[in-house]
C-alpha cells in the first residue's frame, strides 16, 4: 500500500491572500525598521516553488528585486552617514520613498491582476 500523501498546492485564493499580505508587510516595514520585509522575504523564498504561473512569479520576483536593490542602495549610501549627517538622511529618505513606490506600484498592479515586468 502506498500511504504517501502529496501536499495540496495552494488554492488561488490562498495565494492571492498571501501575496497581499507580503505586499502589506513590505509596505509597513517603515514602521518595523525593516523586520517586516525580512519576514516577507523569507516567506517569499519558501513559497516560490509552489507558484502556479508567471503572474505570481512576476510579483514575487518584483518583491525580491525591490528588497535586494533597496538593501544594496542602503549599503552603498552608508558612507554618507559617516562623512556627513544630512546627505545620509537625504539619501536614505529618497531610497525609502523609492522602496515605498515599488511596493505600492506592485500592489496596485496585483490588485488589478496585471503581471509585473520582468527584466530581459
N, C-alpha and C positions, 0 to 999 in steps of 0.2 A: 504494500500500500504506500501511496505517496501522500504524505501529510504536509507537504511543503505548501505554505500559503504565500502567494505572491502579494506584495504590498499593493494596495489600490493606488492608482495615480490620482493626484488631487483633482477635484472637480473644478470646472471653470469658475464657479462662484467662490470657491475657497481660494483659488489662485488670484482671482480678481481682488478679493478682500486683502490677501497677503500683500499684494503689490501696492494697494492703497496704504496699508499700514507701513510698508517700507518707505514710501514717499513721505508719509507723515513723520516717521522717525527722523529721516534726513532733514526735513524742513524744521523740525523742532530741536535739532541738535544745537542751535544757537543757545538754547536755554540750558543745555546739559554740558556745555564745554566739549562737545564732540562725542560724548559717550553714546548717545542715541545712534549716531552714524556708525560707530564701530559695531554696535549690536546689529544694526540693519545690514551691514556688510557681511557679518558672519552668517546671518540668515540668507542673504543673497547668494553667497557661495555654497551654502549647504543645499539650497533648493534649486540651484541652477540646473543640475542634471535631470530634474523632474519636469522641466518646462516643456509644454507640448508643441509650441510653434514659434515661428520667428517673431511674432508680435510681442510675446512675453520676453523672449530672448533680447529683443532690441531695448526694452525698458530696463531689464536687469543689467544689460551692458551699459546703458546710459547712466544708470545709477553708479555703477562701479567706476566708470571712467570719470564721472564728475567728482567722486570721492577722491580717487587717486591723483587726479590733476590738481585738485584743491590742496591736498596734502603736499604735493610737490611744490606748488607755489608758496605755501606757508613756510616750508623748509628753506626754499631759495631766498625768501624775503626776510628770514630771521636775522641776518646781519644788520638790517636796517634798525632793528630794535637795539642792537648792541652799540651802534655808532650814534644814532640819533633817535630820540623817542618819537617825535612827530611823524617822520616818514614811515616808521614801523607801524604806527597806529593807522595811518592813511592807507598803507599797502594792505594790511590785514582787513581793514574795513572794506576796501574795494574787492578783495578776494572773497570775503564773506558775502558781499552783495552778488558777485558772480555765482557763487555756490547756491545762494537762495534762488537766483534767476533760473539756474539749470534745473533745480528740483521743481520749482513752480511750473516751468515750461514743460517738463516731463510729465508732471502730474496732470496738467490740463490736457496734454495730448493723450495720456492714458484714459482720462475720463471721457474723451471724445473718440476713443477706440482707434487712435492713429498710432502707427509704429514710430519709433524714433529713428532718425537717420543713422546709418551705420557707416563709419569711415571706410573709404576704399582702400 
